[in-house]
Amino acid sequence: MKLGEITWPELKALDKSKMVPVYPIASFEQHGPHLPFLTDTLETQEIVDRLDQRLPDDVVCLPTQWLGYSYHHLRLGCLTATSDTHINLMTETVACLLDSGFPRVMIVNGHGGNEADMAVTLQKLKERYADSRVFGVSYWKVAH
């Protein structure tokens, strides 16, 4: 199920205790002269779409957040957030899901530069929402 394609009454009717929101994060950066800026975002969205196809009654998939941490790629065309902004964006997005009744959230990362910020985000959320479970994984560490 894609969160962006349902209505708020449909969301309200879900048994949130049995579903896991999947929050994909990626980047907007160059990948050589032959690939588009959204390469990480497109790959991550495809993985999450396939997860949604396999587990449509178990996951609520968010749109992929394309703004990531890419200062190490800062050249023509790269769009990046500062680490503080990126951490705050992820933390506030997940907090919205937890505050709306989901006890668990899975962050799926599709960009190596996001890993440190994701770790800080997870720690901040753990401190703020001790009874909730927020997990984060970079897809290449679990998908083969």
PyMOL CGO cylinders between C-alpha atoms (Angstrom):
from pymol import cmd
from pymol.cgo import CYLINDER

trace = [
    CYLINDER, 0.00, 0.00, 0.00, 1.34, 3.42, -0.93, 0.3, 1, 1, 1, 1, 1, 1,
    CYLINDER, 1.34, 3.42, -0.93, 0.63, 6.13, 1.60, 0.3, 1, 1, 1, 1, 1, 1,
    CYLINDER, 0.63, 6.13, 1.60, 0.49, 8.82, -1.07, 0.3, 1, 1, 1, 1, 1, 1,
    CYLINDER, 0.49, 8.82, -1.07, -2.27, 6.97, -2.93, 0.3, 1, 1, 1, 1, 1, 1,
    CYLINDER, -2.27, 6.97, -2.93, -4.77, 6.46, -0.10, 0.3, 1, 1, 1, 1, 1, 1,
    CYLINDER, -4.77, 6.46, -0.10, -7.07, 8.86, 1.69, 0.3, 1, 1, 1, 1, 1, 1,
    CYLINDER, -7.07, 8.86, 1.69, -6.92, 9.83, 5.35, 0.3, 1, 1, 1, 1, 1, 1,
    CYLINDER, -6.92, 9.83, 5.35, -10.09, 7.82, 6.14, 0.3, 1, 1, 1, 1, 1, 1,
    CYLINDER, -10.09, 7.82, 6.14, -8.43, 4.76, 4.59, 0.3, 1, 1, 1, 1, 1, 1,
    CYLINDER, -8.43, 4.76, 4.59, -5.34, 5.38, 6.70, 0.3, 1, 1, 1, 1, 1, 1,
    CYLINDER, -5.34, 5.38, 6.70, -7.44, 5.84, 9.82, 0.3, 1, 1, 1, 1, 1, 1,
    CYLINDER, -7.44, 5.84, 9.82, -9.17, 2.50, 9.19, 0.3, 1, 1, 1, 1, 1, 1,
    CYLINDER, -9.17, 2.50, 9.19, -5.91, 0.53, 9.06, 0.3, 1, 1, 1, 1, 1, 1,
    CYLINDER, -5.91, 0.53, 9.06, -4.82, -1.66, 11.94, 0.3, 1, 1, 1, 1, 1, 1,
    CYLINDER, -4.82, -1.66, 11.94, -1.59, 0.24, 12.49, 0.3, 1, 1, 1, 1, 1, 1,
    CYLINDER, -1.59, 0.24, 12.49, -0.37, -2.31, 15.03, 0.3, 1, 1, 1, 1, 1, 1,
    CYLINDER, -0.37, -2.31, 15.03, -0.02, -4.86, 12.21, 0.3, 1, 1, 1, 1, 1, 1,
    CYLINDER, -0.02, -4.86, 12.21, 1.52, -2.65, 9.52, 0.3, 1, 1, 1, 1, 1, 1,
    CYLINDER, 1.52, -2.65, 9.52, 4.98, -1.18, 9.08, 0.3, 1, 1, 1, 1, 1, 1,
    CYLINDER, 4.98, -1.18, 9.08, 5.51, 2.13, 7.31, 0.3, 1, 1, 1, 1, 1, 1,
    CYLINDER, 5.51, 2.13, 7.31, 8.48, 1.93, 4.96, 0.3, 1, 1, 1, 1, 1, 1,
    CYLINDER, 8.48, 1.93, 4.96, 10.29, 5.25, 4.58, 0.3, 1, 1, 1, 1, 1, 1,
    CYLINDER, 10.29, 5.25, 4.58, 12.79, 5.20, 1.69, 0.3, 1, 1, 1, 1, 1, 1,
    CYLINDER, 12.79, 5.20, 1.69, 15.61, 7.73, 1.60, 0.3, 1, 1, 1, 1, 1, 1,
    CYLINDER, 15.61, 7.73, 1.60, 18.09, 8.31, -1.22, 0.3, 1, 1, 1, 1, 1, 1,
    CYLINDER, 18.09, 8.31, -1.22, 19.92, 11.17, -2.95, 0.3, 1, 1, 1, 1, 1, 1,
    CYLINDER, 19.92, 11.17, -2.95, 20.13, 13.51, -5.93, 0.3, 1, 1, 1, 1, 1, 1,
    CYLINDER, 20.13, 13.51, -5.93, 23.67, 13.41, -7.28, 0.3, 1, 1, 1, 1, 1, 1,
    CYLINDER, 23.67, 13.41, -7.28, 25.69, 12.66, -10.37, 0.3, 1, 1, 1, 1, 1, 1,
    CYLINDER, 25.69, 12.66, -10.37, 26.62, 9.08, -11.20, 0.3, 1, 1, 1, 1, 1, 1,
    CYLINDER, 26.62, 9.08, -11.20, 29.01, 9.65, -14.05, 0.3, 1, 1, 1, 1, 1, 1,
    CYLINDER, 29.01, 9.65, -14.05, 28.10, 10.91, -17.51, 0.3, 1, 1, 1, 1, 1, 1,
    CYLINDER, 28.10, 10.91, -17.51, 25.77, 8.01, -18.31, 0.3, 1, 1, 1, 1, 1, 1,
    CYLINDER, 25.77, 8.01, -18.31, 23.30, 7.84, -15.38, 0.3, 1, 1, 1, 1, 1, 1,
    CYLINDER, 23.30, 7.84, -15.38, 20.66, 10.32, -14.19, 0.3, 1, 1, 1, 1, 1, 1,
    CYLINDER, 20.66, 10.32, -14.19, 20.90, 12.37, -11.00, 0.3, 1, 1, 1, 1, 1, 1,
    CYLINDER, 20.90, 12.37, -11.00, 18.04, 10.37, -9.48, 0.3, 1, 1, 1, 1, 1, 1,
    CYLINDER, 18.04, 10.37, -9.48, 19.81, 7.00, -9.85, 0.3, 1, 1, 1, 1, 1, 1,
    CYLINDER, 19.81, 7.00, -9.85, 19.86, 6.24, -6.11, 0.3, 1, 1, 1, 1, 1, 1,
    CYLINDER, 19.86, 6.24, -6.11, 16.28, 7.45, -5.73, 0.3, 1, 1, 1, 1, 1, 1,
    CYLINDER, 16.28, 7.45, -5.73, 14.99, 5.40, -8.68, 0.3, 1, 1, 1, 1, 1, 1,
    CYLINDER, 14.99, 5.40, -8.68, 16.75, 2.25, -7.45, 0.3, 1, 1, 1, 1, 1, 1,
    CYLINDER, 16.75, 2.25, -7.45, 15.46, 2.70, -3.91, 0.3, 1, 1, 1, 1, 1, 1,
    CYLINDER, 15.46, 2.70, -3.91, 11.92, 3.38, -5.10, 0.3, 1, 1, 1, 1, 1, 1,
    CYLINDER, 11.92, 3.38, -5.10, 12.00, 0.22, -7.23, 0.3, 1, 1, 1, 1, 1, 1,
    CYLINDER, 12.00, 0.22, -7.23, 13.07, -1.87, -4.24, 0.3, 1, 1, 1, 1, 1, 1,
    CYLINDER, 13.07, -1.87, -4.24, 10.31, -0.40, -2.08, 0.3, 1, 1, 1, 1, 1, 1,
    CYLINDER, 10.31, -0.40, -2.08, 7.75, -0.90, -4.87, 0.3, 1, 1, 1, 1, 1, 1,
    CYLINDER, 7.75, -0.90, -4.87, 8.71, -4.58, -5.04, 0.3, 1, 1, 1, 1, 1, 1,
    CYLINDER, 8.71, -4.58, -5.04, 8.42, -4.86, -1.27, 0.3, 1, 1, 1, 1, 1, 1,
    CYLINDER, 8.42, -4.86, -1.27, 4.95, -3.34, -1.53, 0.3, 1, 1, 1, 1, 1, 1,
    CYLINDER, 4.95, -3.34, -1.53, 3.99, -5.86, -4.23, 0.3, 1, 1, 1, 1, 1, 1,
    CYLINDER, 3.99, -5.86, -4.23, 5.11, -8.78, -2.05, 0.3, 1, 1, 1, 1, 1, 1,
    CYLINDER, 5.11, -8.78, -2.05, 3.64, -7.54, 1.24, 0.3, 1, 1, 1, 1, 1, 1,
    CYLINDER, 3.64, -7.54, 1.24, 0.71, -5.26, 0.35, 0.3, 1, 1, 1, 1, 1, 1,
    CYLINDER, 0.71, -5.26, 0.35, -1.16, -5.95, 3.58, 0.3, 1, 1, 1, 1, 1, 1,
    CYLINDER, -1.16, -5.95, 3.58, 1.87, -5.52, 5.82, 0.3, 1, 1, 1, 1, 1, 1,
    CYLINDER, 1.87, -5.52, 5.82, 3.56, -2.30, 4.67, 0.3, 1, 1, 1, 1, 1, 1,
    CYLINDER, 3.56, -2.30, 4.67, 2.60, 1.31, 4.04, 0.3, 1, 1, 1, 1, 1, 1,
    CYLINDER, 2.60, 1.31, 4.04, 5.20, 2.75, 1.69, 0.3, 1, 1, 1, 1, 1, 1,
    CYLINDER, 5.20, 2.75, 1.69, 6.08, 6.44, 1.65, 0.3, 1, 1, 1, 1, 1, 1,
    CYLINDER, 6.08, 6.44, 1.65, 7.43, 8.20, -1.44, 0.3, 1, 1, 1, 1, 1, 1,
    CYLINDER, 7.43, 8.20, -1.44, 11.21, 8.16, -1.62, 0.3, 1, 1, 1, 1, 1, 1,
    CYLINDER, 11.21, 8.16, -1.62, 12.87, 11.18, -0.05, 0.3, 1, 1, 1, 1, 1, 1,
    CYLINDER, 12.87, 11.18, -0.05, 15.32, 12.24, -2.75, 0.3, 1, 1, 1, 1, 1, 1,
    CYLINDER, 15.32, 12.24, -2.75, 17.11, 14.94, -0.73, 0.3, 1, 1, 1, 1, 1, 1,
    CYLINDER, 17.11, 14.94, -0.73, 19.96, 13.27, 1.10, 0.3, 1, 1, 1, 1, 1, 1,
    CYLINDER, 19.96, 13.27, 1.10, 23.45, 13.98, 2.36, 0.3, 1, 1, 1, 1, 1, 1,
    CYLINDER, 23.45, 13.98, 2.36, 25.79, 14.27, -0.62, 0.3, 1, 1, 1, 1, 1, 1,
    CYLINDER, 25.79, 14.27, -0.62, 28.42, 16.88, 0.25, 0.3, 1, 1, 1, 1, 1, 1,
    CYLINDER, 28.42, 16.88, 0.25, 31.09, 14.44, -0.92, 0.3, 1, 1, 1, 1, 1, 1,
    CYLINDER, 31.09, 14.44, -0.92, 29.56, 14.71, -4.42, 0.3, 1, 1, 1, 1, 1, 1,
    CYLINDER, 29.56, 14.71, -4.42, 29.01, 18.46, -4.39, 0.3, 1, 1, 1, 1, 1, 1,
    CYLINDER, 29.01, 18.46, -4.39, 29.55, 19.38, -8.01, 0.3, 1, 1, 1, 1, 1, 1,
    CYLINDER, 29.55, 19.38, -8.01, 27.40, 20.61, -10.85, 0.3, 1, 1, 1, 1, 1, 1,
    CYLINDER, 27.40, 20.61, -10.85, 23.85, 19.37, -10.39, 0.3, 1, 1, 1, 1, 1, 1,
    CYLINDER, 23.85, 19.37, -10.39, 24.17, 17.68, -7.00, 0.3, 1, 1, 1, 1, 1, 1,
    CYLINDER, 24.17, 17.68, -7.00, 21.48, 18.72, -4.52, 0.3, 1, 1, 1, 1, 1, 1,
    CYLINDER, 21.48, 18.72, -4.52, 22.26, 18.07, -0.87, 0.3, 1, 1, 1, 1, 1, 1,
    CYLINDER, 22.26, 18.07, -0.87, 21.11, 18.89, 2.62, 0.3, 1, 1, 1, 1, 1, 1,
    CYLINDER, 21.11, 18.89, 2.62, 23.39, 19.65, 5.53, 0.3, 1, 1, 1, 1, 1, 1,
    CYLINDER, 23.39, 19.65, 5.53, 23.69, 16.83, 8.01, 0.3, 1, 1, 1, 1, 1, 1,
    CYLINDER, 23.69, 16.83, 8.01, 21.58, 18.71, 10.58, 0.3, 1, 1, 1, 1, 1, 1,
    CYLINDER, 21.58, 18.71, 10.58, 18.80, 19.40, 8.08, 0.3, 1, 1, 1, 1, 1, 1,
    CYLINDER, 18.80, 19.40, 8.08, 18.84, 15.82, 6.82, 0.3, 1, 1, 1, 1, 1, 1,
    CYLINDER, 18.84, 15.82, 6.82, 18.69, 14.36, 10.33, 0.3, 1, 1, 1, 1, 1, 1,
    CYLINDER, 18.69, 14.36, 10.33, 15.84, 16.71, 11.27, 0.3, 1, 1, 1, 1, 1, 1,
    CYLINDER, 15.84, 16.71, 11.27, 13.90, 15.86, 8.11, 0.3, 1, 1, 1, 1, 1, 1,
    CYLINDER, 13.90, 15.86, 8.11, 14.17, 12.12, 8.75, 0.3, 1, 1, 1, 1, 1, 1,
    CYLINDER, 14.17, 12.12, 8.75, 13.44, 12.47, 12.46, 0.3, 1, 1, 1, 1, 1, 1,
    CYLINDER, 13.44, 12.47, 12.46, 10.35, 14.60, 11.91, 0.3, 1, 1, 1, 1, 1, 1,
    CYLINDER, 10.35, 14.60, 11.91, 9.03, 12.36, 9.13, 0.3, 1, 1, 1, 1, 1, 1,
    CYLINDER, 9.03, 12.36, 9.13, 9.31, 9.24, 11.30, 0.3, 1, 1, 1, 1, 1, 1,
    CYLINDER, 9.31, 9.24, 11.30, 7.91, 11.12, 14.31, 0.3, 1, 1, 1, 1, 1, 1,
    CYLINDER, 7.91, 11.12, 14.31, 4.78, 11.93, 12.28, 0.3, 1, 1, 1, 1, 1, 1,
    CYLINDER, 4.78, 11.93, 12.28, 4.28, 8.22, 11.60, 0.3, 1, 1, 1, 1, 1, 1,
    CYLINDER, 4.28, 8.22, 11.60, 4.84, 7.24, 15.23, 0.3, 1, 1, 1, 1, 1, 1,
    CYLINDER, 4.84, 7.24, 15.23, 2.58, 10.03, 16.48, 0.3, 1, 1, 1, 1, 1, 1,
    CYLINDER, 2.58, 10.03, 16.48, -0.17, 8.88, 14.12, 0.3, 1, 1, 1, 1, 1, 1,
    CYLINDER, -0.17, 8.88, 14.12, -0.24, 5.44, 15.74, 0.3, 1, 1, 1, 1, 1, 1,
    CYLINDER, -0.24, 5.44, 15.74, 2.29, 3.23, 13.98, 0.3, 1, 1, 1, 1, 1, 1,
    CYLINDER, 2.29, 3.23, 13.98, 4.43, 1.45, 16.61, 0.3, 1, 1, 1, 1, 1, 1,
    CYLINDER, 4.43, 1.45, 16.61, 7.14, 0.48, 14.10, 0.3, 1, 1, 1, 1, 1, 1,
    CYLINDER, 7.14, 0.48, 14.10, 8.82, 2.19, 11.14, 0.3, 1, 1, 1, 1, 1, 1,
    CYLINDER, 8.82, 2.19, 11.14, 11.43, 0.90, 8.70, 0.3, 1, 1, 1, 1, 1, 1,
    CYLINDER, 11.43, 0.90, 8.70, 13.82, 3.34, 6.99, 0.3, 1, 1, 1, 1, 1, 1,
    CYLINDER, 13.82, 3.34, 6.99, 15.24, 1.93, 3.74, 0.3, 1, 1, 1, 1, 1, 1,
    CYLINDER, 15.24, 1.93, 3.74, 18.38, 3.77, 2.66, 0.3, 1, 1, 1, 1, 1, 1,
    CYLINDER, 18.38, 3.77, 2.66, 19.60, 3.86, -0.92, 0.3, 1, 1, 1, 1, 1, 1,
    CYLINDER, 19.60, 3.86, -0.92, 22.69, 6.12, -0.63, 0.3, 1, 1, 1, 1, 1, 1,
    CYLINDER, 22.69, 6.12, -0.63, 25.94, 5.47, 1.22, 0.3, 1, 1, 1, 1, 1, 1,
    CYLINDER, 25.94, 5.47, 1.22, 26.28, 9.09, 2.26, 0.3, 1, 1, 1, 1, 1, 1,
    CYLINDER, 26.28, 9.09, 2.26, 23.07, 8.83, 4.30, 0.3, 1, 1, 1, 1, 1, 1,
    CYLINDER, 23.07, 8.83, 4.30, 24.26, 6.09, 6.65, 0.3, 1, 1, 1, 1, 1, 1,
    CYLINDER, 24.26, 6.09, 6.65, 25.80, 8.30, 9.36, 0.3, 1, 1, 1, 1, 1, 1,
    CYLINDER, 25.80, 8.30, 9.36, 22.77, 10.61, 9.42, 0.3, 1, 1, 1, 1, 1, 1,
    CYLINDER, 22.77, 10.61, 9.42, 20.43, 7.63, 9.55, 0.3, 1, 1, 1, 1, 1, 1,
    CYLINDER, 20.43, 7.63, 9.55, 22.31, 6.27, 12.59, 0.3, 1, 1, 1, 1, 1, 1,
    CYLINDER, 22.31, 6.27, 12.59, 21.93, 9.60, 14.42, 0.3, 1, 1, 1, 1, 1, 1,
    CYLINDER, 21.93, 9.60, 14.42, 18.25, 9.75, 13.45, 0.3, 1, 1, 1, 1, 1, 1,
    CYLINDER, 18.25, 9.75, 13.45, 17.65, 6.27, 14.85, 0.3, 1, 1, 1, 1, 1, 1,
    CYLINDER, 17.65, 6.27, 14.85, 19.34, 7.21, 18.11, 0.3, 1, 1, 1, 1, 1, 1,
    CYLINDER, 19.34, 7.21, 18.11, 17.31, 10.42, 18.47, 0.3, 1, 1, 1, 1, 1, 1,
    CYLINDER, 17.31, 10.42, 18.47, 14.07, 8.53, 17.84, 0.3, 1, 1, 1, 1, 1, 1,
    CYLINDER, 14.07, 8.53, 17.84, 15.04, 5.80, 20.31, 0.3, 1, 1, 1, 1, 1, 1,
    CYLINDER, 15.04, 5.80, 20.31, 15.48, 8.44, 23.01, 0.3, 1, 1, 1, 1, 1, 1,
    CYLINDER, 15.48, 8.44, 23.01, 12.19, 10.17, 22.17, 0.3, 1, 1, 1, 1, 1, 1,
    CYLINDER, 12.19, 10.17, 22.17, 10.03, 7.09, 21.49, 0.3, 1, 1, 1, 1, 1, 1,
    CYLINDER, 10.03, 7.09, 21.49, 11.31, 4.40, 23.84, 0.3, 1, 1, 1, 1, 1, 1,
    CYLINDER, 11.31, 4.40, 23.84, 8.26, 2.17, 23.32, 0.3, 1, 1, 1, 1, 1, 1,
    CYLINDER, 8.26, 2.17, 23.32, 8.42, 2.28, 19.52, 0.3, 1, 1, 1, 1, 1, 1,
    CYLINDER, 8.42, 2.28, 19.52, 10.68, 0.39, 17.15, 0.3, 1, 1, 1, 1, 1, 1,
    CYLINDER, 10.68, 0.39, 17.15, 12.39, 2.25, 14.33, 0.3, 1, 1, 1, 1, 1, 1,
    CYLINDER, 12.39, 2.25, 14.33, 14.77, 0.28, 12.15, 0.3, 1, 1, 1, 1, 1, 1,
    CYLINDER, 14.77, 0.28, 12.15, 17.07, 1.46, 9.40, 0.3, 1, 1, 1, 1, 1, 1,
    CYLINDER, 17.07, 1.46, 9.40, 18.84, -0.53, 6.73, 0.3, 1, 1, 1, 1, 1, 1,
    CYLINDER, 18.84, -0.53, 6.73, 20.83, 0.23, 3.60, 0.3, 1, 1, 1, 1, 1, 1,
    CYLINDER, 20.83, 0.23, 3.60, 19.34, -2.02, 0.93, 0.3, 1, 1, 1, 1, 1, 1,
    CYLINDER, 19.34, -2.02, 0.93, 22.67, -3.34, -0.34, 0.3, 1, 1, 1, 1, 1, 1,
    CYLINDER, 22.67, -3.34, -0.34, 23.36, -4.84, 3.07, 0.3, 1, 1, 1, 1, 1, 1,
    CYLINDER, 23.36, -4.84, 3.07, 20.30, -7.11, 2.91, 0.3, 1, 1, 1, 1, 1, 1,
    CYLINDER, 20.30, -7.11, 2.91, 19.29, -7.49, -0.77, 0.3, 1, 1, 1, 1, 1, 1,
    CYLINDER, 19.29, -7.49, -0.77, 21.07, -9.91, -3.05, 0.3, 1, 1, 1, 1, 1, 1,
]
cmd.load_cgo(trace, "trace")
